[in-house]
Amino acid sequence: MRILIIILIIAFSGCQSPKKKHDFTFYKWNIHESYYLKFNSSDTLYYINTYPLEEQTSFTILSSEEKEKIQNTLDTISFPKDEEFANRSGEDGETYAFILKNGKQSKKLMIHEYNGLHKFLLFGKSLEEIKNLHKFTQTNKKIELSEVDKMFRVPPPPIIN
């Protein structure tokens, strides 16, 4: 009987669901700074500084607690149907963008001037705090950012004849 109980305990403890693999990009822009943070379920966090103009990529190694915090948030946060919450008055402000890719599917959200979902604003602030706690090491690695950049492109004005 003891052997059966031990086998059942071992079998059920090994049946944990596997962690999701995330391809996540966070973007922050305001008049004083512009950067991306890239997380892909490893312990490496990439920081791509785009302020003022030249793109500089660096990385840091997250603690297991920081990695788990990001991973758990990405596992549980749900993106709204609307991809944009913005104040269109043309005023300067702070913008956050979040892109989560899962295979060929992506979920996106842009928040400008704190017009958006509170849970995403808090997540953005927590990512800023993690970034500010670390010293980053420069690298030549190129990070694909076109998906985020598409969110901010303004279509060209119509041609009037």
C-alpha positions as a printed NumPy array, in Angstrom:
array([[  0.   ,   0.   ,   0.   ],
       [  2.834,   2.396,   0.848],
       [  4.45 ,   1.721,  -2.51 ],
       [  1.184,   2.592,  -4.294],
       [  0.884,   5.873,  -2.372],
       [  4.516,   6.775,  -3.139],
       [  4.005,   6.008,  -6.839],
       [  0.84 ,   8.15 ,  -6.938],
       [  2.584,  11.055,  -5.196],
       [  5.514,  10.896,  -7.622],
       [  3.192,  10.625, -10.632],
       [  1.005,  13.579,  -9.621],
       [  3.89 ,  15.827,  -8.593],
       [  5.456,  15.34 , -12.042],
       [  2.229,  16.36 , -13.801],
       [  2.605,  20.097, -13.496],
       [  1.531,  21.996, -16.57 ],
       [  4.494,  23.35 , -18.535],
       [  5.207,  27.061, -18.374],
       [  4.148,  29.073, -21.387],
       [  6.893,  30.492, -23.565],
       [  6.416,  34.218, -23.99 ],
       [  7.689,  36.636, -26.596],
       [  6.906,  39.946, -24.946],
       [  7.877,  43.511, -25.81 ],
       [  7.205,  46.57 , -23.66 ],
       [  7.712,  50.084, -25.02 ],
       [  7.808,  53.342, -23.095],
       [  7.964,  56.799, -24.621],
       [  7.808,  60.299, -23.212],
       [  9.596,  63.56 , -23.932],
       [ 12.565,  62.498, -21.758],
       [ 13.072,  58.839, -22.646],
       [ 12.222,  56.16 , -25.158],
       [ 13.029,  52.477, -24.724],
       [ 11.914,  48.898, -25.261],
       [ 12.171,  45.953, -22.889],
       [ 12.182,  42.497, -24.471],
       [ 11.401,  39.334, -22.485],
       [ 11.203,  35.829, -23.95 ],
       [ 10.71 ,  33.565, -20.903],
       [ 14.425,  33.217, -20.23 ],
       [ 16.295,  34.975, -17.447],
       [ 17.572,  37.631, -19.884],
       [ 15.909,  41.02 , -20.198],
       [ 16.906,  43.149, -23.179],
       [ 16.844,  46.923, -22.937],
       [ 16.808,  48.854, -26.202],
       [ 17.355,  52.555, -25.599],
       [ 16.146,  54.691, -28.505],
       [ 16.567,  58.108, -26.909],
       [ 17.533,  60.486, -28.336],
       [ 17.918,  58.81 , -31.765],
       [ 20.509,  56.051, -31.856],
       [ 19.352,  52.568, -30.922],
       [ 21.512,  50.913, -28.237],
       [ 20.847,  47.346, -27.104],
       [ 21.94 ,  45.956, -23.766],
       [ 20.911,  43.117, -21.477],
       [ 20.742,  42.023, -17.877],
       [ 20.061,  38.776, -16.067],
       [ 16.864,  38.708, -14.033],
       [ 16.635,  37.121, -10.617],
       [ 14.368,  34.082, -10.451],
       [ 11.807,  36.178,  -8.537],
       [ 11.773,  38.912, -11.217],
       [ 11.464,  36.344, -13.992],
       [  8.591,  34.601, -12.175],
       [  6.83 ,  37.919, -11.567],
       [  6.913,  38.8  , -15.269],
       [  6.055,  35.238, -16.309],
       [  3.082,  35.038, -13.93 ],
       [  1.737,  38.39 , -15.06 ],
       [  1.965,  37.361, -18.715],
       [  0.266,  34.044, -17.909],
       [ -2.707,  35.773, -16.28 ],
       [ -3.164,  39.22 , -17.837],
       [ -5.886,  39.489, -20.469],
       [ -5.648,  41.972, -23.301],
       [ -8.759,  43.986, -24.178],
       [-10.372,  43.918, -27.635],
       [ -9.436,  47.564, -28.18 ],
       [ -5.734,  47.907, -28.928],
       [ -5.48 ,  51.595, -28.089],
       [ -6.395,  53.814, -25.175],
       [ -5.141,  57.284, -25.948],
       [ -5.788,  60.942, -25.418],
       [ -5.86 ,  62.26 , -28.991],
       [ -5.597,  65.919, -28.005],
       [ -2.038,  66.014, -29.316],
       [ -0.578,  66.745, -25.906],
       [  2.746,  65.305, -24.882],
       [  2.525,  62.604, -22.321],
       [  3.679,  59.13 , -21.527],
       [  2.97 ,  56.154, -23.755],
       [  3.185,  52.456, -22.952],
       [  2.854,  49.707, -25.526],
       [  2.584,  45.989, -24.799],
       [  2.908,  43.207, -27.375],
       [  2.604,  39.554, -26.487],
       [  3.233,  37.029, -29.269],
       [  2.176,  33.434, -29.138],
       [  3.216,  31.719, -32.345],
       [  1.689,  33.681, -35.225],
       [ -0.886,  35.341, -32.996],
       [ -0.183,  38.63 , -31.223],
       [ -1.999,  40.687, -28.656],
       [ -1.333,  44.41 , -28.542],
       [ -2.178,  47.367, -26.378],
       [ -1.089,  51.004, -26.446],
       [ -1.849,  53.368, -23.574],
       [ -1.209,  57.106, -23.761],
       [ -1.617,  59.636, -20.956],
       [ -2.796,  57.026, -18.431],
       [ -5.979,  56.408, -20.408],
       [ -6.202,  52.666, -20.091],
       [ -6.541,  49.605, -18.018],
       [ -5.175,  49.959, -14.518],
       [ -3.62 ,  46.452, -14.499],
       [ -1.522,  47.338, -17.562],
       [ -0.442,  50.644, -16.059],
       [  0.683,  48.786, -12.925],
       [  2.466,  46.167, -15.033],
       [  4.268,  48.928, -16.948],
       [  5.365,  50.562, -13.684],
       [  6.621,  47.222, -12.346],
       [  8.671,  46.699, -15.527],
       [ 10.157,  50.183, -15.103],
       [ 11.099,  49.333, -11.51 ],
       [ 12.808,  46.106, -12.595],
       [ 14.701,  48.01 , -15.315],
       [ 15.821,  50.676, -12.853],
       [ 17.192,  48.07 , -10.415],
       [ 19.614,  46.622, -12.959],
       [ 22.881,  47.526, -14.582],
       [ 22.783,  46.559, -18.266],
       [ 25.629,  45.262, -20.423],
       [ 25.826,  46.491, -24.001],
       [ 25.486,  43.945, -26.823],
       [ 25.417,  43.939, -30.62 ],
       [ 22.338,  41.705, -30.721],
       [ 19.577,  43.04 , -32.98 ],
       [ 16.059,  42.797, -31.578],
       [ 13.053,  42.756, -33.915],
       [ 10.845,  45.73 , -32.998],
       [  8.822,  46.315, -36.161],
       [  5.58 ,  45.064, -34.577],
       [  5.711,  47.805, -31.929],
       [  6.826,  50.425, -34.433],
       [  3.774,  49.678, -36.613],
       [  1.54 ,  50.72 , -33.728],
       [  2.947,  54.249, -33.857],
       [  3.135,  54.901, -37.564],
       [  0.77 ,  57.523, -38.825],
       [ -0.652,  56.771, -42.258],
       [  0.377,  59.242, -44.956],
       [ -2.098,  61.979, -45.791],
       [ -4.351,  61.354, -48.807],
       [ -3.211,  62.653, -52.179],
       [ -5.438,  65.487, -53.341],
       [ -5.523,  66.252, -57.058]])
